[in-house]
Amino acid sequence: MLIGELSRRCGVSVRMLRYYERQGLLRPARRMSGYRLYSDADLLAVRRIRVLNAAGFKLTTIRKILPCARTGSLEFEPCAEFQGSLRRQLAELDSRISELSDSRRILAAYLTG
């Protein structure tokens, strides 16, 4: 499929797909004319990228853990890189939750006077 079709099917802009390619997250085949040619595997890769990005992972981390993806699935194998990334992301989320809880407590105290 061409880039426009991939964009439509996965809900990601053409510009973002090109960015993913520049970042080494996608490696589409090329036609003789130079047009990018994407496969169903690329569609699945974009879906994985979006899921991981929504979970708070940065693209540099996503690039490292994409190889842990199970073939044909959004699930991941428990490879060391993926597990380490999950642990770091959970620690960061816990820290942010703590900071937000502190902020909430302070704001609530202003309302109760």
Helices and strands as residue ranges (DSSP letters): H 3-10, H 14-22, E 29-30, E 36-37, H 40-54, H 59-65, G 66-68, H 80-112
